[in-house]
Amino acid sequence: MAGEILIEVGIALTALAIGGALAVRVNQSVIPMYIVAGILVGPNVPTALGPIPLTLVENHEFIDVLAELGVVFLLFFLGLEFNIERLVEGWNKLVGIGTVDFVLNFGVGIAIGFAFGFTLIETLFVAGIVYISSSAVITKSLIDRGWIANPESEAILGTLVFEDILIAVYLAVLSAVALGGGGLDEAAISVGIAFAFLGGLTLLAWYGTEYVERAFTVDSDELFLLRVLGVTTLVAGGALALGVSEAVAAFFVGTAFSTTGHTHRIETVVAPARDLFAAVFFFSIGLTTDVTVIAGVAALLAVAVVATTLTKLASGTAGGFLYGLNRRRSLRVGVGLVPRGEFSLVIAALATSVGTGALGTTIPAFAVGYVLLMSILGTTLMGYADSLTAYSGEVSLSGSS
């Protein structure tokens, strides 16, 4: 058994390496290729290429764990690039851009749900799936495309933080309503715990620079790596156990490091582990994608992809203006927010657990197809962002500040 699992790990890593090499060769993001690699060697259709079997990797628990670490450390590194002081001082901008983003994108989800004849509770699931952008996919793309130091990244980041905090409230309330587990009182307690936990992390990031600096000062890179991985994973796991987004928790841990002298060392020592975990995360999306179920929701997918791409472009552009960016950089904010990913799949999993009506079949199938299409479309649009926004007459912005 151990030998079989080790072989599957080798196949997965080799598939990722080949997919990544092909993406680099054609100057595209590696993310879509990682997802496609998971589809091709995973347990779902296609299962064979002529006489050659393609079901080479099962969706084992260890892949889920590594994928979870991928989300955690992508957001940790995003927090590393973000100054907590700027986040607190710019709370009015964050609320403004987050509100515009929510009203437009959750609103269009409500409209789509009712247009396709879903019930109110089913419509709320659809709205959540199409509303929230993928922190993991977007963070990886920001790093790969060299946007992380650009002015538009702050607006993108502000939107992601707002969404990730709001989604904790949304999931608590939706779970209480859909599953009937304790009602709204229990949901309110869960939300209160979540905000108390995040408040504690914010205070640590704001006041704990000296303690973080001292706790992680060690000569050995090996011990430094273990400390960073261990503490970040522990905090993220604790957050998840309390019903808080592990991604948001990891983000705040990253901000706690952002004002210390450890940032450069983290970028050098910890970044390879982040890249490995992130690759497995995108691969795991492919493993869980059954392309045969997508055909049954083709019309819903077509409408949702077109409508929600336009609303993300609109809300992101408006948010860029709120952050004082020019027209071209504001458009790039909209482009950067198009990808959807991990949280949409979490909502789909909740729908599956309810299992009644469209929640048991149509909506989970829609979510899988939607995430696949939007992650590929979003990263592709980011790759062509300069061309898409060229009418403003400015020079190329890729990697510029």
C-alpha positions in Angstrom: 0.0 0.0 0.0 2.8 2.4 0.9 4.5 1.7 -2.3 1.4 2.4 -4.3 0.8 5.7 -2.6 4.5 6.7 -3.2 4.1 5.8 -6.9 0.9 8.0 -7.1 2.8 10.9 -5.4 5.6 10.5 -8.0 3.0 10.5 -10.8 1.3 13.6 -9.4 4.6 15.5 -9.1 5.8 14.5 -12.5 2.4 15.5 -14.1 2.8 18.9 -12.4 6.3 19.3 -13.6 5.3 18.5 -17.2 2.2 20.7 -17.1 4.3 23.6 -15.6 7.0 23.2 -18.3 4.4 23.3 -21.1 2.8 26.4 -19.6 6.2 28.2 -19.3 7.0 27.2 -22.9 3.9 28.9 -24.2 4.2 31.9 -21.8 1.0 31.1 -19.8 0.2 30.8 -16.2 1.0 27.4 -14.7 -2.3 27.3 -12.8 -4.6 26.1 -15.6 -2.1 23.4 -16.5 -1.9 22.2 -12.9 -5.7 21.8 -12.9 -5.7 20.1 -16.3 -2.9 17.7 -15.0 -5.2 16.7 -12.1 -8.1 16.1 -14.5 -6.0 13.9 -16.8 -4.4 11.6 -14.2 -7.3 11.7 -11.7 -10.1 9.2 -11.0 -12.8 10.9 -13.1 -13.4 11.0 -16.9 -11.3 10.7 -19.1 -10.1 7.4 -17.6 -8.2 6.2 -20.6 -6.5 7.4 -23.8 -7.1 4.5 -26.1 -5.4 1.5 -24.5 -3.5 3.7 -22.1 -5.2 4.0 -18.6 -5.3 7.6 -17.2 -6.7 6.9 -13.7 -3.3 7.1 -12.1 -3.9 9.2 -9.0 -6.7 8.9 -6.5 -7.9 11.8 -4.3 -6.2 10.6 -1.1 -6.4 12.4 2.2 -2.7 13.4 2.1 -3.4 15.4 -1.1 -6.2 17.2 0.7 -3.9 18.2 3.5 -1.1 19.4 1.2 -3.8 21.3 -0.8 -5.0 23.0 2.4 -1.4 24.0 3.1 -1.2 25.5 -0.4 -4.1 27.9 0.5 -2.6 28.7 3.9 0.9 29.6 2.6 -0.3 31.5 -0.5 -2.3 33.7 1.9 0.6 33.9 4.4 2.8 35.3 1.7 0.2 37.7 0.6 0.1 39.0 4.2 3.9 39.2 4.2 3.6 41.8 1.4 0.9 43.8 3.2 1.4 46.2 6.0 -1.1 45.9 8.8 -0.9 49.6 9.5 -2.0 50.4 5.9 -4.8 47.9 6.3 -6.1 49.5 9.5 -5.7 53.1 8.4 -7.4 52.3 5.0 -10.4 50.5 6.6 -12.8 52.9 4.9 -11.4 52.1 1.4 -11.5 48.4 2.3 -15.2 48.6 3.3 -16.0 50.7 0.2 -14.4 48.3 -2.3 -15.7 45.3 -0.5 -19.3 46.6 -0.4 -19.3 47.5 -4.2 -17.8 44.0 -4.9 -20.5 42.3 -2.8 -23.5 44.2 -4.1 -22.6 43.7 -7.7 -21.4 40.1 -7.6 -23.7 38.6 -5.0 -26.5 40.5 -6.6 -25.9 39.0 -10.0 -25.8 35.6 -8.4 -29.2 36.2 -6.9 -30.5 37.2 -10.3 -29.1 34.2 -12.0 -30.5 31.8 -9.4 -34.0 33.1 -9.7 -33.8 33.3 -13.5 -33.0 29.6 -13.6 -35.9 28.7 -11.3 -34.0 27.9 -8.1 -35.6 28.2 -4.7 -34.4 31.0 -2.3 -32.0 28.7 -0.4 -30.6 27.3 -3.6 -30.2 30.8 -5.0 -28.2 31.8 -1.9 -25.8 29.0 -2.6 -25.4 30.0 -6.3 -24.8 33.7 -5.2 -22.1 32.7 -2.8 -20.4 30.5 -5.4 -20.2 33.3 -8.0 -19.5 36.1 -5.5 -16.2 35.2 -3.9 -12.9 35.4 -5.8 -10.2 32.8 -5.2 -7.6 34.1 -2.8 -5.3 31.2 -3.7 -5.5 31.5 -7.5 -5.2 35.3 -7.4 -2.3 35.3 -5.0 -0.3 32.8 -7.1 -1.0 34.9 -10.2 0.0 38.1 -8.5 3.3 36.6 -7.6 3.9 34.9 -11.0 3.0 38.0 -13.0 5.0 40.3 -10.9 2.0 42.4 -9.8 2.6 42.0 -6.1 4.4 45.3 -5.8 2.1 47.2 -8.1 -0.4 49.8 -6.8 -3.4 47.8 -8.0 -2.4 44.8 -5.8 -3.4 46.8 -2.7 -7.0 47.2 -4.0 -7.1 43.5 -5.1 -5.8 42.5 -1.6 -8.3 44.7 0.2 -11.2 43.1 -1.7 -9.9 39.6 -0.9 -9.6 40.4 2.8 -13.1 41.8 2.9 -14.5 38.8 1.0 -12.7 36.2 3.1 -14.0 37.8 6.3 -17.5 38.2 5.0 -17.6 34.6 3.7 -17.1 33.4 7.3 -20.3 35.1 8.3 -22.1 33.9 5.2 -21.1 30.2 5.7 -22.1 30.3 9.4 -25.5 31.7 8.6 -26.0 29.5 5.5 -25.0 26.4 7.4 -27.5 27.2 10.1 -30.3 27.8 7.7 -29.6 24.9 5.2 -28.7 22.3 7.8 -30.9 23.4 10.6 -28.0 22.9 13.0 -28.8 25.1 16.0 -30.4 28.0 14.1 -29.3 31.6 13.9 -28.3 31.9 17.6 -25.6 29.3 17.0 -24.6 31.1 13.8 -24.2 34.4 15.8 -22.0 32.7 18.3 -19.8 31.3 15.5 -19.5 34.7 14.0 -18.6 36.2 17.3 -15.8 33.7 17.9 -14.5 34.3 14.4 -14.2 38.0 14.9 -12.6 37.6 18.3 -10.0 35.2 16.9 -9.2 37.6 14.0 -9.1 40.5 16.4 -6.5 38.7 18.4 -4.4 38.1 15.3 -4.7 41.7 14.3 -3.4 42.9 17.7 -0.5 40.5 17.4 0.3 41.8 13.9 0.0 45.4 15.2 1.8 45.2 18.6 3.8 41.9 18.5 6.6 42.8 16.1 9.3 42.6 18.8 8.1 39.2 20.0 7.8 37.7 16.6 11.3 39.1 15.7 12.8 37.4 18.7 10.9 34.1 18.5 12.1 33.4 15.0 15.7 34.5 15.3 17.7 31.3 14.7 20.9 30.6 12.7 19.8 27.4 11.0 17.6 27.8 7.9 16.2 24.3 8.6 15.0 25.3 12.1 13.7 28.7 10.8 11.7 26.9 8.1 10.2 24.5 10.6 9.2 27.3 13.0 7.5 29.3 10.3 5.7 26.3 8.8 4.7 25.0 12.2 3.4 28.2 13.7 1.5 29.3 10.6 -0.1 25.8 10.1 -1.0 25.7 13.8 -2.7 29.1 13.8 -4.5 28.2 10.5 -5.7 24.9 11.9 -6.9 26.5 15.1 -8.8 29.1 13.0 -10.5 26.4 11.0 -11.5 24.5 14.1 -13.2 27.6 15.4 -15.1 28.1 12.1 -12.8 30.9 10.9 -11.3 31.0 7.4 -7.8 29.5 7.6 -6.8 31.7 4.7 -7.7 34.9 6.6 -5.8 33.6 9.6 -2.7 32.8 7.6 -2.9 36.3 6.0 -2.8 37.9 9.4 0.1 35.7 10.5 1.9 36.9 7.4 1.2 40.6 8.3 2.8 39.9 11.7 6.1 39.1 9.9 5.8 41.9 7.4 7.4 44.5 9.8 10.1 42.3 11.1 13.6 41.7 9.7 12.7 38.1 8.7 10.8 38.9 5.5 13.7 38.4 3.1 14.7 35.2 4.7 11.1 33.9 4.5 11.0 34.7 0.8 14.2 32.7 0.3 13.7 29.8 2.6 10.0 29.2 2.8 8.9 30.1 -0.8 9.9 26.7 -2.3 7.5 25.0 0.2 4.8 27.4 -0.7 5.2 26.7 -4.4 5.0 22.9 -3.8 1.9 23.1 -1.6 0.2 25.6 -4.1 0.9 23.3 -7.0 -0.8 20.4 -5.2 -3.8 22.7 -4.4 -4.5 23.4 -8.0 -3.8 19.8 -8.9 -6.4 18.7 -6.3 -9.1 20.9 -8.1 -8.4 18.8 -11.2 -8.7 15.6 -9.3 -12.2 16.4 -8.1 -13.4 17.7 -11.4 -15.7 15.3 -13.3 -16.0 16.9 -16.8 -19.1 14.7 -17.6 -21.3 16.5 -15.1 -20.5 19.9 -16.6 -22.5 19.3 -19.8 -25.7 19.1 -17.8 -25.3 22.6 -16.5 -23.9 24.2 -19.7 -26.6 26.9 -20.0 -26.2 27.9 -16.4 -22.5 27.9 -16.7 -22.5 30.0 -19.9 -24.7 32.7 -18.3 -22.8 32.7 -15.0 -19.3 32.9 -16.6 -20.2 35.8 -18.9 -22.3 37.8 -16.3 -20.0 37.4 -13.4 -16.8 38.1 -15.4 -18.4 41.4 -16.4 -19.5 42.2 -12.8 -16.1 41.5 -11.4 -14.5 43.7 -14.0 -17.0 46.4 -13.1 -16.7 46.1 -9.3 -12.9 45.8 -9.5 -12.6 48.9 -11.7 -14.9 50.9 -9.4 -12.8 49.7 -6.4 -9.6 50.8 -8.2 -11.1 54.3 -8.5 -11.9 54.2 -4.7 -8.2 53.5 -4.1 -7.3 56.5 -6.2 -5.9 54.5 -9.1 -6.0 55.7 -12.7 -8.3 54.1 -15.3 -5.8 51.4 -16.5 -4.7 50.3 -13.1 -8.4 50.2 -12.0 -9.2 47.9 -14.9 -6.4 45.7 -13.9 -8.0 45.4 -10.4 -11.1 44.1 -12.1 -9.1 41.6 -14.3 -7.2 40.4 -11.2 -10.4 39.5 -9.3 -12.0 37.3 -12.0 -10.6 33.9 -10.8 -12.9 31.8 -8.5 -11.6 28.8 -6.6 -11.4 27.2 -3.2 -14.3 29.0 -1.3 -16.7 28.2 -4.2 -15.9 24.6 -3.8 -16.4 24.8 0.0 -19.9 26.2 -0.6 -20.5 23.4 -3.1 -19.5 20.8 -0.5 -22.0 22.3 1.9 -24.7 22.0 -0.8 -23.8 18.4 -1.3 -24.1 17.7 2.5 -27.7 19.1 2.3 -28.3 16.9 -0.7 -31.9 17.9 -1.5 -33.2 19.1 -4.9 -30.7 21.1 -6.9 -28.4 21.3 -3.8 -27.5 17.6 -4.2 -26.9 17.5 -8.0 -27.1 20.7 -10.1 -25.4 23.2 -7.9 -22.3 21.1 -7.0 -21.9 20.2 -10.7 -22.2 23.9 -11.5 -19.6 24.9 -8.9 -17.0 22.5 -10.2 -17.4 23.6 -13.8 -17.6 27.2 -12.8 -14.4 27.1 -10.7 -12.5 25.3 -13.5 -13.6 27.8 -16.2 -13.2 30.9 -14.1 -9.7 29.9 -12.8 -8.5 29.3 -16.3 -10.3 32.4 -17.7 -9.1 34.6 -14.9 -5.4 33.6 -15.1 -5.5 33.9 -18.9 -7.0 37.4 -18.7 -4.3 38.4 -16.2 -1.7 37.3 -18.7 -3.1 39.6 -21.3 -3.9 42.4 -19.0 -1.6 44.9 -20.8 -3.3 44.3 -24.1 -6.8 44.4 -22.6 -6.2 47.7 -21.0 -4.0 49.3 -23.6 -6.5 51.8 -24.8 -5.6 54.1 -21.9 -2.4 55.0 -23.8 0.1 54.1 -21.0 3.2 52.0 -21.3 3.2 48.3 -20.2 2.6 47.9 -16.5 3.8 44.4 -16.0 5.9 44.2 -12.9 6.1 47.9 -12.6 5.4 49.9 -9.5 
